[in-house]
């Protein structure tokens, strides 16, 4: 299966707030007389970045849009805010005897915020829409293991069906799913936003729904002014078990994380969930201890544009390995990130643990700083394509420029050539993502990953499986694909993990992407709020925040 929130997709992007006009909301992050309230009706003011696309669940695969979807929707599963484990939400039961055929019962009593019942049809229609090639949804491949996906989303040519044969509604609250092959951990993927239900309004008046999305979660969208603010308010009568301890959240758009941090310190903002690297030395003092630094399922990598044949030669793997050896991860994580990052030694995350598939040191010498070996390896691979390396990144987060420049300095020093590598800033996250999608990049680019669910599969298949939804570099390897398919078919979790690890060995041997560091979740908050925590995906648990 293939995932989702991506590449960093899932990368955090925050930027500078623009003051709203006088007719907009009274609660703003502009300072100078802003009206704020406290208590259970108080509204949290948090930094945010505009999502790349409208908030269709199957078309959102980056973290900013994902934050909103997690607030306004609930699916069959939900990931525990502390452990990340998949737990039943709208699923009353998910039964299977063969890890291929699943019978699902939806809980009674759930409605969308417009009053419409959530039924089995709400899920089946949403999944068929997400899978249909004609709807051009970025997360369509999440549905690829359902029988009939190849008919609604063929690899070439036009679709020959509008619905997947593997989905059948059997009652108001029951439906069945038949997969094309065994996939024992498939139910654990169902907490991802691509699998949420959708109301009839989404299909009947699509434009109106996009302007003001209607979901079934604990918050509702009050208004959205692109480039300025998304206002969410607590939903009355929400049937879920989790409590909402505030009146809502105003997500304020910033294009510079340093500006967001300055507004937080000045009292014009309540929460910043991506402390810029330049402020890490000051944050504890500035915020009097109101600072969070916790492990998260995030890895930063350098991806490569394999559609460019120069990066797809037999010798290019040696060049990529040499570049990995030329990066002084320890120095960068200590000096720039103040130990809020840890040098990566595999392509997953330590939050999985050994039982979940994480293997410390898997990368071996290829991830150890060794300038002499780096130089030899790059030379053996035929040298850097074109003789000069550019690393692309979005410029609307100050931290990216700092670490990309540091990586290039490390490469230049290792190779004894101060012109071997340079950063290539791209104005905004949306522009950056669009250039990746349009295959306009000719050199490596930042491609961090924030897990969608705590499975080793989620760190591998979405990023490296042929034509996967977040395989931005378009890397393809038949042996890797075969091992992923075999791992998904394993009925025992331990055996599946071992097979996924074999697939990761292929990624290692080919240096499909360069692992840089594991990222902690970081946040700072004002004394006006309490109960602030980050989940294992590094996203604030907004519903638990109290406003004084």
Secondary structure as GFF3:
##gff-version 3
##sequence-region A 1 548
A	DSSP	three_ten_helix	39	41	.	.	.	ID=ss1
A	DSSP	beta_strand	43	48	.	.	.	ID=ss2
A	DSSP	three_ten_helix	57	59	.	.	.	ID=ss3
A	DSSP	alpha_helix	63	72	.	.	.	ID=ss4
A	DSSP	beta_strand	77	79	.	.	.	ID=ss5
A	DSSP	beta_strand	86	88	.	.	.	ID=ss6
A	DSSP	beta_strand	91	95	.	.	.	ID=ss7
A	DSSP	beta_strand	101	106	.	.	.	ID=ss8
A	DSSP	alpha_helix	120	131	.	.	.	ID=ss9
A	DSSP	three_ten_helix	133	135	.	.	.	ID=ss10
A	DSSP	three_ten_helix	140	143	.	.	.	ID=ss11
A	DSSP	alpha_helix	149	152	.	.	.	ID=ss12
A	DSSP	beta_strand	167	171	.	.	.	ID=ss13
A	DSSP	beta_strand	174	178	.	.	.	ID=ss14
A	DSSP	three_ten_helix	186	189	.	.	.	ID=ss15
A	DSSP	three_ten_helix	193	195	.	.	.	ID=ss16
A	DSSP	alpha_helix	200	204	.	.	.	ID=ss17
A	DSSP	alpha_helix	206	211	.	.	.	ID=ss18
A	DSSP	beta_strand	219	225	.	.	.	ID=ss19
A	DSSP	beta_strand	229	234	.	.	.	ID=ss20
A	DSSP	beta_strand	248	253	.	.	.	ID=ss21
A	DSSP	alpha_helix	257	266	.	.	.	ID=ss22
A	DSSP	beta_strand	271	272	.	.	.	ID=ss23
A	DSSP	three_ten_helix	277	279	.	.	.	ID=ss24
A	DSSP	alpha_helix	283	286	.	.	.	ID=ss25
A	DSSP	beta_strand	291	303	.	.	.	ID=ss26
A	DSSP	three_ten_helix	309	311	.	.	.	ID=ss27
A	DSSP	alpha_helix	316	325	.	.	.	ID=ss28
A	DSSP	alpha_helix	329	335	.	.	.	ID=ss29
A	DSSP	beta_strand	341	343	.	.	.	ID=ss30
A	DSSP	three_ten_helix	350	352	.	.	.	ID=ss31
A	DSSP	alpha_helix	353	356	.	.	.	ID=ss32
A	DSSP	three_ten_helix	364	367	.	.	.	ID=ss33
A	DSSP	alpha_helix	371	380	.	.	.	ID=ss34
A	DSSP	three_ten_helix	385	387	.	.	.	ID=ss35
A	DSSP	beta_strand	389	394	.	.	.	ID=ss36
A	DSSP	alpha_helix	398	415	.	.	.	ID=ss37
A	DSSP	beta_strand	421	426	.	.	.	ID=ss38
A	DSSP	alpha_helix	429	437	.	.	.	ID=ss39
A	DSSP	beta_strand	445	446	.	.	.	ID=ss40
A	DSSP	beta_strand	449	450	.	.	.	ID=ss41
A	DSSP	alpha_helix	456	464	.	.	.	ID=ss42
A	DSSP	alpha_helix	478	489	.	.	.	ID=ss43
A	DSSP	alpha_helix	493	510	.	.	.	ID=ss44
A	DSSP	beta_strand	514	525	.	.	.	ID=ss45
A	DSSP	beta_strand	529	530	.	.	.	ID=ss46
A	DSSP	three_ten_helix	542	544	.	.	.	ID=ss47
A	DSSP	beta_strand	546	547	.	.	.	ID=ss48
###
